[in-house]
Amino acid sequence: MLSSRSEGLPLALVEAMLCGRPAIVTNAGGSAEIVEDNINGFIAHAPTTEAFDEALERAWARRSEWEQIGKGAAESIRKIVPFDPAAQFAKMLLEIVGEQKLSSNVSFS
């Protein structure tokens, strides 16, 4: 459960989804970009007690499906977050450096 009023994309949410846990979040920051309401988690449509309570009630009504919802969360986040983000970032940097070297070696004479 992540009842944020404002936030970027929380790493705790990404980690929970990677672990196959259904999330209950507010529609704040980047949470709604990765959680699909009633599919791989539950979204409170406003950062209010009433909206969060409503999302909790929806989640509780589907508690027998939590394992399957969590599996869906893990599958969906793996499509967004690479297996090794640090290695992917390093590869991107090396590609940029390689492009810079190529363009600096080009002569227009």
N, C-alpha and C positions, 0 to 999 in steps of 0.2 A: 504494500500500500504506500502510495506516494501522494500526499495531499498538498503539493506545492501550490503557492499562489503565483509565483513567477520563477522561472528557472530556464536554463538552456536545456539541452538534451542530457538528462541525468545518467551518469555512468552506472548508478545503482540499478536503474531500470534496464539498461542494456545487459548488465550482468545477470539480473534476475531472469530475463528472457533467455539468455544463453544457457542458463541452468534449467530451463523448461518450467518456469514458474509463471502462472498467469498474474498479470499486474492489474491493480486498481489504481488509476491515476486521475488527476485533474487535467482539464484541457488547458494546460499551461506549458509554455516553452515548447520543446520539441517532442513531448510525450505523445501527442496525438499524431505525430508524423510516423511513429513506428508501432503504436498500438491501434489495432482495428477493433472498434467497439463491438463487444459481444462475439468477437471471433477469436482473437488471441489475447484478450484482456478486456477490461472494462474502463470506460472513460466517464468521469463526472464532467458534465458539460459546462460547469462553472466552478471556480474555486470557493464554493460556499459549503457550509455544513450540510445544508439540505440536499444539494446536488451530490455531494460525496456520499451521503447516507443512501440516496437512491441508487448510486452505482454499487455500493456495498450490498444492498438488498438484491439487485440483479445478479451479482456474483454469488451470493449465498443461495439464491434460488437454483443456481446451476452448479452447486458444489459437487454433485456426482460426476460432472464433466470436467472438473479442474485438471485432471491428468491429461486429457485429450487437448484441452485449451492450452495447457503448458507446452505440450509437444508442438502445437501449432505456433506458439510464440517462439520456440527455439528455431523452428524451420524458417519462420519469416525474418527473424533478426539475422540469421546466417546469410540471408540473401542481401542484406544491407551492410553488415559489418564483416570485413574479411577475416579469415582464420588467423592470420598474423598481421595485424594492422601496422606494426612497426616495420616489418620486412617490406610490406607493400609501399609504405611511405619512403623507406630508404631506396627502393627500386625507382620510384618516381623521381627522387632527388638525383640519383645517378643518371637517369635518362635526361633530365634537364641539364645537368653538367655536361653530359656528352654532346647534347645539341649545341650548347654554348661553345664548346671546344671546336666543333665542326664549323660553326658560323664564324668564329674568330680566325680560323685557318683559311678561309676563302679569300682569294685575292681577285680584285676587279681590274687588274692592270692589263 
